[in-house]
């Protein structure tokens, strides 16, 4: 039994064994369970998130980000760091939104995080955002995961919306208010948690949340005691979505040179 658990756990730990994280994409009308299983093991396997190594001490036992999920009302927001000042937090939001952190083959055209490709890659955006916030001398954020039949309206999708089985972003708190940094959904400001819940479809479908360590990479990673992701791997993974973002703007008959360069659409609103 212990061998079986170790094998399943090693397969599930995509964040610590492989750089590539779990895709968040869900087909239209595809149930959460089907999308989750498809991305985790393929369509013929059920994901053993309920399995735990009961021989481990309760304080160190592996609990995946998905296994830790609970209703929104049951979250302990005290786990999220309180940064004290909304103005300071907002400045960090703009820094993460606007700074072109990512080098490309064109040394004169660095890129921002892929906010204009909302379909997938949230785990990579959140991971690089975490690194950059810490590098900018801001406290390490928590990562907030949301799970369910998620659907969000988006001007950056040809259908006008995107669907996920999970979504993740970095989070801070100012007093009793929890804020989410997610320019893929709202590029103008940090979102209060209740606003984020509404934008991902939480008012129309049953969703659950987990508040995880800043090192938790994707839903298969340990929520409380994760193995840190390689910084190089995280940036490489985020860069793998850059071409998708460029092609998406071309598909929408917009100008990627302008929007991914000095004139992102949020600066004109």
C-alpha positions in Angstrom: 0.0 0.0 0.0 2.8 2.4 0.9 4.5 1.6 -2.4 1.3 2.3 -4.3 0.9 5.6 -2.5 4.5 6.6 -3.2 4.1 5.8 -6.9 0.9 7.8 -7.2 2.3 10.7 -5.3 5.4 10.8 -7.5 3.2 10.8 -10.6 1.1 13.6 -9.1 3.9 15.9 -8.0 4.2 17.7 -11.4 5.4 20.8 -9.6 8.4 19.1 -8.0 9.3 16.5 -10.7 8.6 18.3 -13.9 8.7 22.0 -14.8 5.4 21.8 -16.7 2.4 22.5 -14.6 -1.2 21.2 -14.9 -3.2 22.9 -17.6 -6.3 24.8 -16.3 -8.2 24.6 -19.6 -11.7 23.1 -19.5 -13.8 22.4 -22.7 -17.1 24.1 -22.9 -19.7 22.0 -21.1 -17.0 19.7 -19.8 -17.6 18.8 -16.1 -14.9 19.8 -13.6 -14.1 16.2 -12.7 -13.6 15.2 -16.3 -11.3 18.1 -17.1 -9.3 17.6 -13.9 -8.8 13.9 -14.6 -8.0 14.5 -18.3 -5.2 16.9 -17.4 -3.9 14.9 -14.5 -3.7 11.4 -15.8 -5.8 11.2 -19.0 -9.4 10.3 -19.5 -9.1 6.7 -18.3 -7.8 7.4 -14.8 -9.4 8.8 -11.6 -7.2 11.2 -9.6 -6.4 9.9 -6.1 -6.5 13.2 -4.3 -8.2 11.6 -1.3 -5.2 9.3 -0.8 -2.8 10.3 2.0 0.2 8.8 3.6 -1.3 8.2 7.0 2.0 7.1 8.4 3.2 10.7 8.2 2.8 13.2 11.0 -0.3 15.4 10.6 1.8 18.5 10.5 3.9 17.3 7.5 1.4 15.1 5.7 1.1 15.8 1.9 -2.1 17.6 1.1 -2.4 18.8 -2.5 -3.8 22.2 -3.3 -6.9 20.5 -4.6 -7.3 18.2 -1.6 -7.2 21.3 0.6 -10.2 23.0 -1.1 -13.2 24.2 0.9 -16.1 26.6 0.5 -15.3 30.3 0.3 -17.0 31.0 3.6 -14.7 28.5 5.4 -11.4 30.1 4.4 -9.1 31.4 7.1 -8.0 34.6 5.6 -5.6 35.2 8.4 -3.3 32.9 6.5 -2.9 35.6 3.8 -0.2 38.2 4.6 -1.5 41.6 5.7 0.6 44.3 4.0 -1.1 47.2 5.8 -1.4 49.7 3.0 -3.7 49.5 0.0 -1.6 52.1 -1.8 1.6 50.0 -1.4 -0.2 46.9 -2.5 -1.7 48.6 -5.6 1.7 49.9 -6.6 2.9 46.3 -6.5 -0.1 45.2 -8.6 0.9 47.8 -11.3 4.5 46.6 -11.1 3.5 43.0 -11.8 1.0 44.0 -14.5 3.2 46.3 -16.5 6.8 45.2 -16.1 8.3 43.3 -19.0 10.2 40.7 -17.1 10.6 38.1 -19.8 13.5 38.1 -22.3 12.9 36.9 -25.8 14.9 36.2 -28.9 14.4 39.8 -29.7 16.5 41.5 -27.0 14.7 44.8 -27.8 11.2 43.4 -27.1 10.9 41.9 -23.6 7.5 40.7 -22.6 5.1 41.0 -19.7 3.4 38.0 -18.1 0.7 36.6 -20.4 -2.3 38.6 -19.2 -3.8 38.7 -22.7 -3.9 34.9 -23.0 -6.4 33.9 -20.3 -7.1 30.4 -21.6 -4.2 28.7 -19.7 -1.0 29.3 -17.8 -2.3 30.9 -14.7 0.0 28.7 -12.6 3.1 30.0 -14.5 1.9 33.6 -14.2 1.4 33.3 -10.5 4.7 31.6 -10.0 6.7 34.3 -11.8 4.6 37.0 -10.1 5.6 35.5 -6.8 9.3 35.6 -7.7 9.1 39.2 -8.9 7.2 40.5 -5.9 9.8 39.0 -3.6 12.6 40.4 -5.7 10.8 43.8 -5.4 11.1 43.6 -1.6 7.4 42.8 -1.0 6.3 40.0 1.3 5.8 36.6 -0.2 2.2 36.3 -1.2 -0.1 33.4 -0.7 -1.6 31.6 -3.7 -5.3 31.3 -3.9 -6.7 28.4 -5.9 -10.3 28.1 -7.0 -11.8 24.9 -8.4 -15.0 24.0 -10.2 -16.9 24.6 -13.5 -15.2 28.0 -13.8 -16.1 30.4 -16.6 -15.0 34.0 -17.1 -15.8 36.7 -19.6 -12.8 38.0 -21.6 -12.2 40.4 -24.4 -9.1 38.4 -25.1 -11.0 35.3 -26.2 -12.5 34.9 -29.6 -15.7 33.4 -28.0 -15.9 36.1 -25.4 -15.2 33.7 -22.5 -12.8 31.2 -21.2 -13.4 28.0 -19.1 -11.2 26.4 -16.5 -11.3 23.6 -14.0 -9.1 25.6 -11.7 -7.5 29.0 -11.6 -4.8 30.5 -9.4 -3.4 33.9 -8.6 -1.3 35.6 -5.9 -3.0 37.2 -2.9 -2.5 39.8 -0.2 -4.6 41.2 2.6 -5.3 44.7 3.9 -7.0 44.3 7.2 -10.1 42.2 6.7 -10.1 42.6 2.9 -8.4 39.9 0.7 -7.1 41.1 -2.7 -6.3 39.0 -5.7 -3.7 40.1 -8.4 -5.2 38.9 -11.6 -4.8 41.3 -14.6 -6.0 38.5 -16.9 -9.5 39.1 -15.5 -9.2 42.7 -14.2 -6.2 44.7 -15.3 -7.2 48.0 -13.7 -6.8 47.1 -10.0 -6.5 44.3 -7.4 -9.8 42.4 -7.0 -11.4 41.8 -3.7 -11.9 38.0 -3.2 -15.7 38.3 -3.5 -15.3 40.1 -6.9 -12.9 37.5 -8.1 -15.3 34.8 -7.1 -18.0 36.4 -9.2 -15.7 36.9 -12.2 -14.7 33.2 -12.3 -18.3 32.1 -12.2 -18.7 31.4 -8.5 -22.1 33.0 -8.3 -23.4 30.6 -11.0 -21.7 27.3 -10.1 -20.4 25.6 -7.0 -16.7 26.4 -6.5 -14.2 25.8 -3.7 -11.0 27.4 -2.7 -7.7 26.7 -1.1 -5.1 29.1 0.3 -1.7 27.7 -0.2 2.0 28.4 0.3 3.6 30.8 -2.1 5.7 27.9 -3.4 2.7 25.7 -4.4 2.9 25.5 -8.2 -0.3 23.8 -9.4 -3.2 21.7 -8.0 -1.0 18.6 -7.6 1.5 20.4 -5.4 1.6 20.3 -1.6 -0.5 23.2 -0.3 1.3 23.6 3.0 4.9 22.2 2.6 5.7 22.4 -1.1 9.0 21.7 -2.8 10.2 25.0 -4.3 10.0 25.3 -8.1 13.2 26.1 -9.9 13.2 29.8 -10.9 14.6 29.0 -14.3 11.9 26.4 -14.9 9.2 28.7 -13.8 10.3 31.5 -16.2 10.8 28.9 -19.0 7.2 27.6 -18.5 5.8 31.2 -18.6 7.7 31.9 -21.8 6.1 28.8 -23.4 2.8 30.8 -23.5 4.2 33.9 -25.2 3.6 32.7 -28.7 0.0 31.7 -27.8 -0.6 35.2 -26.6 0.9 36.8 -29.7 -1.2 34.5 -32.0 -4.3 35.2 -30.0 -4.0 39.0 -30.6 -3.5 38.3 -34.3 -6.6 36.1 -34.3 -8.6 38.9 -32.7 -7.2 41.3 -35.5 -5.3 43.4 -33.0 -1.8 44.6 -33.1 0.5 42.4 -30.9 3.5 44.6 -31.5 1.6 47.6 -29.9 -0.3 45.8 -27.2 2.5 43.5 -26.0 4.9 46.4 -26.3 4.3 49.9 -24.9 0.6 50.3 -25.4 -1.3 47.5 -23.6 -5.1 48.0 -23.8 -5.5 48.8 -20.1 -3.5 52.0 -20.4 -6.1 53.4 -22.8 -9.0 53.0 -20.4 
